[in-house]
Amino acid sequence: MRRREFITLVGGAAAASSLTARAQQQAMPVVGYLGIASVDDAPDRFAGFRSGLGESGFRDGENVTVEYRATKGQFDKFPKYAADLVRSGVNIIFAADNVGALAAKAATSSIPIVFAIGGDPVALGLVASINKPGGNVTGVSFLSTTIMAKRLELLHEAVPSASAIAALINPTNANAQTDQAQLEKAAHDLSLELQIFNASKEAEIDEAFSGLAQTSAKPLVVEGDALFAGPHSRLIELAARNRIPVMLPDPATARVGGLMAYGASLPDAFHIAGVYVGRILKGEKPADLPVQQSTKVQFIVNLKTAKALNLTVPFSLLGRADVVIE
């Protein structure tokens, strides 16, 4: 074979190989993630999501690509990021947080959406019903409102000398009234005074802590709401500055300075969502997949924070914790 013919043949083979590789890359489905927390903020959640994808045979970077849009607590970015994902032509959107799910639904009625939220998806208007979601949206809901009383009880065990406990609630949350009723009953049963503070935006968190400083209710139990969740929450800094023992709903917040957290196991919820994303990528329709319920919870105690507060956490409480940060 002549040298020129050989070079032409090799070059043609290389070009064909390159075209094949590009075609395969273009054919790789893309999942768009929309949420408050980034992978670095909550690696355990995304490990759960990836393991869920893996159950359907999908692996990020191999046969599926995940594009991440994390707002890091800036709620006004949700509509923009949702629109970005739609414009980029993702195959499916995975929306964590109530606000993210609502923004995704507002952005598209055709691209499938899988959510992982702590609210009631029917009450929020995300799905028509739990068993028959209809439309392009389904997902997983996790415990958020049914464990408010337990948060108060655990906080009281950690600070038994306190005769009053404060609670921080977002009054615009669909579950606010239910959450407050649970807290009032739990406080009454423990003969504790309960003081409610409201915040529906970040600036009002500062106002709530200013009011808290004027009361005798130092321990603070926090409602499960996106405004108070994640390691970027303003209230973690304020609790540390004001030396407030705080019980948080999101385990990630205890890892970065909160005293305790008791809430849904988000890695479990993300795992279930990952399974649904994989099933939809394989051809199933969101309308045919009933909303799943994640019932696992996590209890985390941060002994570093306890030490900074000169607080001794009882061994009986530590023994029940899933994670103790030392």
Secondary structure, DSSP 8 states (H G I E B T S, - for coil): --HHHHHHHHHHHHHHHHHHHHHHHHHS-EEEEEESS-TTT-HHHHHHHHHHHHHTT--BTTTBEEEEEE-TT-GGGHHHHHHHHHHTT-SEEEEESHHHHHHHHHH-SSS-EEEEESS-TTTTTS-S-SS---TTEEEEEE-SSTTHHHHHHHHHHHSTT-SEEEEEE-TTSTTHHHHHHHHHHHHHHTT-EEEEEE-SSHHHHHHHHHHHHTSS---EEE---GGG-STT-HHHHHHHHTT--EEES-HHHHHTT-SEEEEE-HHHHHHHHHHHHHHHHTT--GGGS--EEE--EEEEEEHHHHHHTT----HHHHTT-SEEE-
